[in-house]
Amino acid sequence: MKAIQDDNLLIWLPRLSIHGGPRFLQIADALQAAMANGSLLPGDRLPPQRQLAAQLGVDLTTVTRAYDEARRRHLLEGRGARGTYVAAPKVELSTVLDLSMNTPPPPDGVDFDDMLKQGLSQVLMRADTTLLMNYHLGGGSDSDRKAGAQWLEPMLGPLDARQVVVCPGAQAAIAALILALTEPGEVILAEPTSYPGLRTAATQFGRHIIAVEADQHGMRPEKFEQACRQHKPRLVYLNPTLQNPTAITMPERRRKELASIAKRCNVRIVEDDPYWLLADVPPPPIANLAPEQVVYISTLSKCLTPGLRVAFVLMRDPHERERFLVALRSFALMVAPLTAALATQWILDGSATGLMEGVRQEARLRHWMARDILAGRYSGAGDGLHIWLELPGYWNSSQLARAADSEGIAVTPAEAFATAATGSGPVNAIRISLGSIKDRGRLQTGLQRLSHLLARRPESFSAAVV
């Protein structure tokens, strides 16, 4: 970074690097660093965007995006014709930097408030409000199922909408599948680290989760077949794309191998696939490779917003589908008609696709940030909502999570994702979620503080807090 004098004001300019990530982020990061070290102070006037673009040798759009990003971080404020100024620091009411919850990040350039108002306005204008405030017991209205089929088409191709069930979230779908397709005391297979909601539902319903060994490509086929022969399960749970928590994407060959074994052993695959649309070049879902063997779940919570509480489940067998609906009604009854109608409106008018693309782009920018801050520790693929960070030997994951919490950072330790209570135990890692902090500047602060904590040994941390 270098300084130049202009109208008696100190202006900080970054040395742009081709390996430093998007240039607009480099400029925004330089502004934030200059404010942190006192080189830029509240009230300082920044140069006009064209002037800065010329000084840096970049196009005007890059500087415009940089200034927009800085405003998102509450670093700058516009004062009309008088120009752009360094903003006074805002009072931060939330002290916890939450890196623990996998939620979609707010996309740049998408006015979510306006999108919500417009969507609800269209729903109320076109729908019968009596129906929106009444019971719907069939797994979604016809229009909701058609919207579900349209949402699933990029993954699975054209579908019969009658085979799509609209559910109040993926967790409810998983619980209903366990009730519908297994009996108390039976075994369900899963990978050693997996979505915690599976273990929660299985335990509540008296089913047993058996962990099947996995490698860098996911569940190992020979271990899967061995477990099928030994335990005679009816279900195996897989999250093959940007797996939660390891972020592994299972290659197509492995998917085919597991599908073939499941068919031979008559095991139904529950394919929970919330991140497929966020992946860069994902392999085809297992449901495409073995349509009759797989129940496919796609939630809107990870691509759009958790507040919709809408997931789509593809069940081709009509008898299984009816059993599933009966099980779902026993504890969830139905998806809320108003939010289902809003999801349908967004899918049919294209708003959902625009929002999802914005989430994808925002997630990738956040991965750029994490790659830069975490340096050699980062092992992500550059897409999705989370990172699985293996820890240095002097930290264990629970210890690190407690230390982070004491410094105002929330992360999730590997133990939270352990599928079974027995076995070799989870790897020494934490999951870092990149979308739960709305402001990129606060995310950067959280990642930097976490990186500094990782570099310290627990002994030095303990001494510091005493």
VENJOGI-V446516 format. One record per residue. RES is the residue in three letters. PSI is psi in degrees with one decimal (NA if undefined). OMEGA is omega in whole degrees, -180 to 180 (999 if undefined). Layout:
RES,PSI,OMEGA ; RES,PSI,OMEGA
//
This chain:
MET,141.7,-180 ; LYS,155.9,-178 ; ALA,144.4,173 ; ILE,156.2,180 ; GLN,130.9,-179 ; ASP,114.5,-179 ; ASP,41.3,177 ; ASN,16.1,177 ; LEU,141.2,179 ; LEU,121.1,-178 ; ILE,124.7,-179 ; TRP,130.4,178 ; LEU,134.7,178 ; PRO,154.5,167 ; ARG,102.8,-174 ; LEU,137.1,-178 ; SER,140.5,178 ; ILE,-18.4,-180 ; HIS,8.2,-175 ; GLY,13.8,-178 ; GLY,-175.8,-180 ; PRO,136.5,-174 ; ARG,-33.2,180 ; PHE,-33.2,176 ; LEU,-35.9,177 ; GLN,-40.7,180 ; ILE,-45.2,179 ; ALA,-41.1,178 ; ASP,-38.1,179 ; ALA,-40.6,176 ; LEU,-44.4,-179 ; GLN,-40.3,179 ; ALA,-40.7,180 ; ALA,-36.1,177 ; MET,-36.8,-179 ; ALA,-36.7,-178 ; ASN,4.4,175 ; GLY,3.3,179 ; SER,-29.8,172 ; LEU,135.3,-176 ; LEU,155.3,176 ; PRO,131.3,-179 ; GLY,-13.9,176 ; ASP,138.9,-179 ; ARG,132.5,178 ; LEU,157.8,-180 ; PRO,155.7,173 ; PRO,152.2,-174 ; GLN,-40.1,-180 ; ARG,-40.1,180 ; GLN,-43.8,180 ; LEU,-39.5,178 ; ALA,-42.5,179 ; ALA,-41.3,-180 ; GLN,-33.8,-179 ; LEU,-13.6,-178 ; GLY,34.3,178 ; VAL,170.5,180 ; ASP,163.6,-176 ; LEU,-36.2,-178 ; THR,-38.2,-180 ; THR,-44.9,180 ; VAL,-39.5,178 ; THR,-44.6,178 ; ARG,-36.8,179 ; ALA,-45.1,179 ; TYR,-39.2,177 ; ASP,-42.3,179 ; GLU,-41.7,179 ; ALA,-35.8,177 ; ARG,-37.4,176 ; ARG,-33.6,179 ; ARG,5.1,-179 ; HIS,33.3,179 ; LEU,-28.3,-174 ; LEU,159.1,172 ; GLU,140.0,178 ; GLY,142.1,178 ; ARG,48.6,177 ; GLY,-133.5,-177 ; ALA,-17.0,-179 ; ARG,-15.1,174 ; GLY,-162.2,-176 ; THR,135.1,-173 ; TYR,154.8,173 ; VAL,129.3,-175 ; ALA,153.2,172 ; ALA,146.4,-178 ; PRO,140.3,179 ; LYS,149.7,176 ; VAL,124.0,-178 ; GLU,112.1,-178 ; LEU,-30.6,179 ; SER,120.7,-176 ; THR,-17.3,-177 ; VAL,129.0,174 ; LEU,103.5,-170 ; ASP,105.3,174 ; LEU,27.2,-172 ; SER,-18.0,-172 ; MET,125.6,-180 ; ASN,92.6,176 ; THR,153.9,180 ; PRO,136.8,177 ; PRO,151.0,178 ; PRO,122.4,-174 ; PRO,146.2,177 ; ASP,135.5,175 ; GLY,3.1,178 ; VAL,119.1,178 ; ASP,93.0,-174 ; PHE,-38.0,179 ; ASP,-45.6,-180 ; ASP,-39.4,179 ; MET,-40.0,179 ; LEU,-44.7,-180 ; LYS,-44.4,-180 ; GLN,-43.0,-179 ; GLY,-45.8,180 ; LEU,-36.1,177 ; SER,-43.2,179 ; GLN,-40.0,179 ; VAL,-48.9,-177 ; LEU,-27.9,-180 ; MET,-33.6,-172 ; ARG,-23.4,-173 ; ALA,158.2,173 ; ASP,113.5,-175 ; THR,-26.6,176 ; THR,-41.6,178 ; LEU,-34.1,-180 ; LEU,-22.6,-178 ; MET,25.5,-176 ; ASN,177.4,179 ; TYR,143.5,173 ; HIS,106.0,-171 ; LEU,3.8,-174 ; GLY,17.2,-179 ; GLY,28.5,179 ; GLY,150.2,177 ; SER,169.1,178 ; ASP,-42.0,-179 ; SER,-35.9,178 ; ASP,-40.2,179 ; ARG,-39.3,178 ; LYS,-40.1,176 ; ALA,-39.5,177 ; GLY,-43.0,178 ; ALA,-38.8,178 ; GLN,-40.6,179 ; TRP,-38.0,-177 ; LEU,-13.3,-174 ; GLU,-40.1,178 ; PRO,-31.1,180 ; MET,-42.0,-166 ; LEU,-3.4,-177 ; GLY,-177.0,-179 ; PRO,138.1,-176 ; LEU,157.5,169 ; ASP,114.1,-175 ; ALA,-22.3,179 ; ARG,-18.0,179 ; GLN,-1.5,-178 ; VAL,131.3,177 ; VAL,133.4,178 ; VAL,124.7,-174 ; CYS,157.0,176 ; PRO,62.9,177 ; GLY,158.9,-178 ; ALA,-35.5,-179 ; GLN,-43.9,177 ; ALA,-39.4,179 ; ALA,-44.5,180 ; ILE,-45.2,180 ; ALA,-43.7,-180 ; ALA,-36.8,177 ; LEU,-41.1,178 ; ILE,-45.4,179 ; LEU,-39.2,-173 ; ALA,-33.9,-169 ; LEU,0.6,177 ; THR,169.2,178 ; GLU,156.1,177 ; PRO,138.1,-180 ; GLY,-11.8,-179 ; GLU,166.2,-176 ; VAL,141.0,170 ; ILE,133.4,-179 ; LEU,146.1,177 ; ALA,170.3,177 ; GLU,160.9,-175 ; PRO,-36.2,173 ; THR,129.0,-172 ; SER,176.7,-180 ; TYR,122.7,-176 ; PRO,-26.5,-179 ; GLY,-26.3,177 ; LEU,-49.8,-179 ; ARG,-40.8,-180 ; THR,-49.0,-178 ; ALA,-44.0,-178 ; ALA,-41.9,-180 ; THR,-43.5,180 ; GLN,-34.5,-175 ; PHE,5.8,176 ; GLY,25.0,175 ; ARG,160.7,-177 ; HIS,128.0,176 ; ILE,127.2,175 ; ILE,126.3,180 ; ALA,132.0,177 ; VAL,129.8,-175 ; GLU,141.1,180 ; ALA,160.7,174 ; ASP,-160.0,-177 ; GLN,-6.6,178 ; HIS,3.8,-179 ; GLY,-161.8,-177 ; MET,133.9,-178 ; ARG,126.4,-175 ; PRO,-44.8,-177 ; GLU,-34.1,178 ; LYS,-34.0,176 ; PHE,-48.1,-179 ; GLU,-40.0,178 ; GLN,-43.3,180 ; ALA,-35.5,178 ; CYS,-44.0,-180 ; ARG,-37.4,-175 ; GLN,-42.7,-170 ; HIS,-11.3,180 ; LYS,53.2,-178 ; PRO,159.3,171 ; ARG,-25.6,-176 ; LEU,144.9,165 ; VAL,133.5,-178 ; TYR,127.6,179 ; LEU,141.9,175 ; ASN,79.1,-163 ; PRO,-11.5,-177 ; THR,118.7,-177 ; LEU,55.9,-171 ; GLN,140.8,175 ; ASN,110.9,20 ; PRO,-7.7,-166 ; THR,-12.9,-178 ; ALA,14.9,176 ; ILE,136.7,170 ; THR,117.6,-178 ; MET,126.0,180 ; PRO,161.0,-175 ; GLU,-40.1,-178 ; ARG,-43.9,179 ; ARG,-38.9,178 ; ARG,-43.1,179 ; LYS,-40.4,-180 ; GLU,-45.6,-180 ; LEU,-38.5,179 ; ALA,-39.9,180 ; SER,-42.4,179 ; ILE,-43.2,180 ; ALA,-38.9,179 ; LYS,-43.7,180 ; ARG,-37.5,-175 ; CYS,2.8,179 ; ASN,50.1,179 ; VAL,130.1,178 ; ARG,131.9,177 ; ILE,126.1,169 ; VAL,108.7,-179 ; GLU,101.3,178 ; ASP,112.9,-167 ; ASP,61.4,-174 ; PRO,-19.0,-171 ; TYR,4.9,-174 ; TRP,-43.5,-177 ; LEU,-14.6,179 ; LEU,-12.4,-178 ; ALA,154.3,-177 ; ASP,-64.9,177 ; VAL,77.6,-175 ; PRO,147.0,172 ; PRO,164.6,177 ; PRO,145.0,177 ; PRO,154.0,176 ; ILE,-30.6,179 ; ALA,-22.2,175 ; ASN,-26.5,-177 ; LEU,-28.1,-179 ; ALA,71.5,-171 ; PRO,-36.7,-175 ; GLU,-9.4,-174 ; GLN,-10.5,-167 ; VAL,137.0,164 ; VAL,124.3,-171 ; TYR,132.1,-180 ; ILE,129.9,174 ; SER,115.7,180 ; THR,151.1,175 ; LEU,-7.4,-174 ; SER,-30.2,-175 ; LYS,-19.1,-179 ; CYS,-27.9,-176 ; LEU,-78.0,-180 ; THR,139.3,179 ; PRO,-24.0,-174 ; GLY,-19.2,179 ; LEU,-31.9,-176 ; ARG,53.2,179 ; VAL,130.2,172 ; ALA,150.5,178 ; PHE,132.5,-180 ; VAL,125.3,177 ; LEU,115.0,176 ; MET,112.3,-174 ; ARG,-32.1,-177 ; ASP,118.5,-176 ; PRO,-32.1,-180 ; HIS,-43.0,176 ; GLU,-38.3,-179 ; ARG,-40.0,179 ; GLU,-42.1,177 ; ARG,-38.5,179 ; PHE,-45.1,-179 ; LEU,-39.0,178 ; VAL,-44.3,179 ; ALA,-41.5,-179 ; LEU,-42.1,-179 ; ARG,-22.9,-177 ; SER,-19.5,-180 ; PHE,-20.2,-178 ; ALA,-17.0,178 ; LEU,-60.9,-175 ; MET,163.9,168 ; VAL,146.0,179 ; ALA,122.3,-175 ; PRO,-36.1,-177 ; LEU,-46.2,-180 ; THR,-33.7,175 ; ALA,-41.7,179 ; ALA,-37.1,178 ; LEU,-43.9,177 ; ALA,-42.9,179 ; THR,-44.5,179 ; GLN,-47.2,-179 ; TRP,-39.5,-180 ; ILE,-45.3,-175 ; LEU,-31.2,-179 ; ASP,2.1,176 ; GLY,-7.3,-179 ; SER,-36.9,-179 ; ALA,-41.4,179 ; THR,-42.4,179 ; GLY,-42.5,179 ; LEU,-43.6,-180 ; MET,-41.7,178 ; GLU,-38.0,177 ; GLY,-40.0,177 ; VAL,-42.1,179 ; ARG,-46.9,-179 ; GLN,-42.2,180 ; GLU,-41.6,179 ; ALA,-39.2,-180 ; ARG,-38.8,176 ; LEU,-37.4,179 ; ARG,-33.3,174 ; HIS,-39.3,175 ; TRP,-46.3,-179 ; MET,-46.6,-179 ; ALA,-40.0,179 ; ARG,-39.8,-179 ; ASP,-44.5,-175 ; ILE,-41.8,-177 ; LEU,-9.0,173 ; ALA,-123.6,-174 ; GLY,-12.5,-180 ; ARG,-21.0,-177 ; TYR,131.1,178 ; SER,24.6,-178 ; GLY,172.8,180 ; ALA,-3.5,179 ; GLY,4.1,178 ; ASP,175.1,-177 ; GLY,-172.9,-172 ; LEU,-5.2,-173 ; HIS,165.6,177 ; ILE,141.2,173 ; TRP,106.7,-171 ; LEU,110.7,175 ; GLU,139.8,-169 ; LEU,153.4,172 ; PRO,153.9,-173 ; GLY,-23.4,-178 ; TYR,-6.6,173 ; TRP,144.3,161 ; ASN,161.7,-166 ; SER,-39.8,179 ; SER,-40.2,179 ; GLN,-44.3,180 ; LEU,-40.6,180 ; ALA,-39.2,179 ; ARG,-42.5,179 ; ALA,-41.8,178 ; ALA,-42.0,-179 ; ASP,-37.9,180 ; SER,-17.7,177 ; GLU,15.3,175 ; GLY,25.1,179 ; ILE,129.6,178 ; ALA,121.9,173 ; VAL,167.7,-178 ; THR,121.0,-180 ; PRO,160.2,-177 ; ALA,-32.8,-177 ; GLU,-30.1,-179 ; ALA,-20.3,-176 ; PHE,4.6,-179 ; ALA,124.5,-176 ; THR,-42.5,-176 ; ALA,155.6,-179 ; ALA,-19.5,-179 ; THR,166.6,179 ; GLY,-165.0,-174 ; SER,-12.1,179 ; GLY,160.5,-177 ; PRO,162.1,175 ; VAL,164.7,-178 ; ASN,92.2,-172 ; ALA,167.0,171 ; ILE,153.8,172 ; ARG,131.1,177 ; ILE,118.4,179 ; SER,131.9,-173 ; LEU,-6.2,-174 ; GLY,-14.3,-170 ; SER,-21.4,175 ; ILE,118.1,-173 ; LYS,-44.1,-174 ; ASP,127.2,-180 ; ARG,-34.6,179 ; GLY,-41.6,177 ; ARG,-35.2,175 ; LEU,-44.6,178 ; GLN,-43.3,178 ; THR,-44.6,180 ; GLY,-44.1,180 ; LEU,-39.5,179 ; GLN,-43.5,179 ; ARG,-38.0,178 ; LEU,-41.2,178 ; SER,-42.2,178 ; HIS,-38.4,179 ; LEU,-41.4,180 ; LEU,-31.2,-178 ; ALA,-15.3,-180 ; ARG,148.8,176 ; ARG,152.6,-178 ; PRO,-32.2,-179 ; GLU,-43.7,-179 ; SER,-33.0,177 ; PHE,-45.0,-179 ; SER,-41.9,179 ; ALA,-37.1,-177 ; ALA,-40.3,-176 ; VAL,-24.5,175 ; VAL,NA,999
//
